[in-house]
């Protein structure tokens, strides 16, 4: 007997041109995974969340985080929480469950069978790490030096941060302030504008570049020859763009379905729908499902 299909829907502030719906099967259970972009319209996103409440099995917030995690503490992002203020029945996730202590924290471990061995890099650049500290910790374990670009890229402050400990000290000071930022400062754009290369030195010096693709695309240079990129939320066109820039290898932290790697928020919603507990899952529950369902990163070798 075929199981009834479950629905996981991500409502994103991002571009509607990146919308996608696929059906995947987790141990025979069909899950409809859908991403709906609102082109930066926060009010439209709020209405969609309200309309979908109680009608789907899990909802996800895309393009912005509901909370920032640091050192066991969560900082509420007040402008983002307004998006889901009218959701009272369906569990809502934002991807932080997969970004901090589970999928992205384990990205190199989970990708090792396909990579052939645990990789090692001389230097790494993370354009924005504040919303994916698990990935940052994973990168620290495989790179001799890690440069964080949060102040430069997210806030426009021309200061480089080197090393995870230094990054955490600065983040601890800034997060109570950032949590009250208006949406205009939290969401980094919905349009597919051409990249405007910036901060060339830090991209060029790195062997490994890791982080959100939309943040990368905004500033990365035209030449990324020989580099490894760890990212997610990529379309076939995005992968081709990285190939044109000379990238050697791309690791998408979430699996690819029908040519698309969805964001961690969407994948967390899919796992939440599958589990059917009517609430967001704990880190332990997410890790157990990652292993049970064999959820793994995708590795793309673009250049020999």
N, C-alpha and C positions, 0 to 999 in steps of 0.2 A: 504494500500500500504506500502511495506517495505521500510524504509529509506535506502539510500545508506550508506554503511559502511564508517566510518571515520577511519583514521589511526594515531595513536600516537606511535612514535618510540623513544626509549631511546638508544643512543649509549654510551656505558660505557667503561671506561678503565679497568674495572674488568674482571674476568675470563669468558670465553665463556662457561664454564661448567654450569654456572648459567643462561644461556639464557632461555627465556620463552616467549610464545605468547598465549594470551587468547583473547576471544571476550566477552565483557560485554555489557549490554544494560542499557543505561541511559534514562529512560522514553521512551522506545521503540526504541531509537536511538542506533544502533550497533556501538561499538567502538572497533577496533582492537588495543590491547595494546601489544607492543613488546619490548623486551629488547635484545640488541645485544652487547656482550662483545668482547673486542679487546685484551685481555690478556696483558694489559699494553702498547700496541703499539699506541702511540699518533699519528703517521703519518697515520696509518690505520684508526684511528678514524676520523681524519681530512678529509680523502678521503671519508669515508662513509657519513659524514655530507654533504659534497659537492654533492655527488651522489644523496642523498635523498632530497635535497633542491628543493622545488616546486612539489615534488611527493607525499608528505604526508601532513597531516593536522597540525601536531605539532611535534617538535623534542625536545628531552631532553638530557642533558649532565649528564652522570653518572660517579661516582668515583672521581669527583672533582667539586668544585664550580666555577662559573664564577665571582661571587662577594661575599664578606663578608659584612654583615650588622651589624652595631653597632650604636646605638643612633641616628637613622634617617639618617645615612650616609652609603653609599656603597663604599667599597674598591675593585677596579677591580683586579682580579687575572690574571695577564698578560699572563702567560703561558697557562692558560686554555682558555682564549679568542682566542688564536691562533687556537684552535680546530675548532671554528665555524666562522673563518674569511671569509670563502667562502660561507656562508649561507646568502642569500639576499631576499628570498621569504617566506619561512616557518618560523613561530614564533618559537623561541628557549627559553626553560626554563631550570632551573637547580635545581628546588625544593625549592628554598628559599622562594617562595611565600607561600608554605604550611608549611614551618618550622618556620617562625618567628611570624606571627600574626594571623594565621588561624588554620589549622588542629592540629599541634603539640602544639601550644599555648593552645588549647582547649581540649587536649587529655583526661584529667580526667573528664572534664565536659561532653564530648561526650560519654565517656565510663561508666559514672555513672549509667545509667539504667541497664547495664549488671553487673556492679560491685555490685550494690545494695545500695551503698552509696558512698560519697566522701571519698577516702582513706586517711590515715594519717600514716606517717613513722617517726621514730626517726631520722634516718640518711640516706643520699642518696649519691651515688657516680656517677658522670658523667665523664666518661673517657676523652671525648673530646666534648666541648660545643661550640667552636668558630663558627661552622657552623649551630648550631641549638639553638639559644638563646631563641626562643619561648618555646622549651621543657624545657630549663633551668629555665625559669620564671615559667612555670607550676609546675616543681618539687619543686621550692622554696616555693610554696604555700601549698604543702602537706607534707613537711619534716621539721623537727626542725633544722637540720643541713645539708648543702650540701657541698661536697668536689668536686673540679674540678681538673681533672688530665691532662689538656691540656699541661702544661709545661713538665710533666713527659712522657706522652705517645706520644704526637705529636712531641715534640722537644728534648726529652731525657734529660731534665733538672730536677734533682731530687728535685723539689720544689712544695709543695702542696698549692693550693689556696682554701681558705674557704670563702664562701659567694659570692653572685652575684655582689654586689657593688665592692668588691675587684677584682673580676674577670674582670669586665668591665674596671677598671682602668688599669690593666695590658694589656688587649687586646687593649686598645686605643693606648698604646705605641708600641705594637708589630705589629699591622695590617699593618701599612704603610711599614714595612719591609717584612712581610710575603707575601704581595701582589706581591712582585717581586721574590719570591722563584722560582727556576726551578721546572719542573714537577717531577723530582726525589725526591724532598722534599715534594711535595704536595700530590702525589698519594701514598697510603700506601700498595700497593701490589695486584697482581691479582691471585696469586697461593693459593691453598687450603692447605697450610702447617699446620702442627699440631700446636695447641696453645702452647705458651711458657709462662707459668704462671710468672707473674711479679707484683710487688707492692701489694703483698698478703694482707697487712694490710687494705688497703682502700677498696678492694673488700669484705673482711670478715667483716669489721665493719659496712657495709651498709646494711640496710633493703631493699633499693630500688636502682637498678642500671639502668641508663637510657642513651641511646645514640645509635649511629650507630653500627649495629651488627658486621661488619667486624673489627672495632676498638676493640670491646669487645673480639671477638673471638681470636684475636692475643695474648691477655695477660691474659684472665680470668683464675682463678684457677680451679682445678678439683672438688672442693667442693663449691657449691653455695646453700647449703641446706636452704630451707625456704625463699629464697629471691624472690622479685618481680622484673621482668625485663621489661622495656619499651624500645622497639626498633622497627626496621622495616627491610625490605629487607630480609625476612627469607623464607627459603624453609622448606619442611617437615623434611628434615634431620637436619636442624638447630634447629627446635623445639625439635626434639628428642634428640639432643646433650644437650640442656638446661635441658630436663627432666632427662637425665643421670647424670647431674651435681647436681641434687637435687632442681632445681628451682621450686618454688611453683606455680608461676603465671607469664604468659607472656602477655603483652599488646602490640600488634603491632599497631603503630600509623596509618598505612594505612590498608584498608580492605584486606582480603585474597581472592584470586580468584584461584580456582583449586589448592589449597595447597600452594599458594605462595603469600606473601605480597610484593608488589613491592616497590621500593624506592619512596621517595617524588617527585623526578624529573620525574619519569615515570607517577605517578598519576597526577601531575600538567599538564603534556603534555596531558593526557587523558581528563582532564577537559577543557583544552585550545582547544583541537580538538572539543569537544562537543559544546562549546560556539560558535565556528565558527567565531570569530571576526578578525581572521588573525593577532593577536598580543597577547603577554602575558597578563594575567588578573591581575587586581588590587587586593589588599587584600580584599577590600569590595566585589568585584565580586566573588572571590574565596569563601569567607565566605557565600555568598548568595547561591552559588552552593552546598556547603557542606550541607547546610540545605535543599535546594530544593531536592537534590538527596539522602539525608539521608546517606551521607558518614560518616562512623563511624569506630573507632578503633575495632580491634578484641581482645577478651579476651579469653585466654586459661588457664584453671586451670589444672596444671600438677600434683600437689600433694595436697592431702587433709590436 
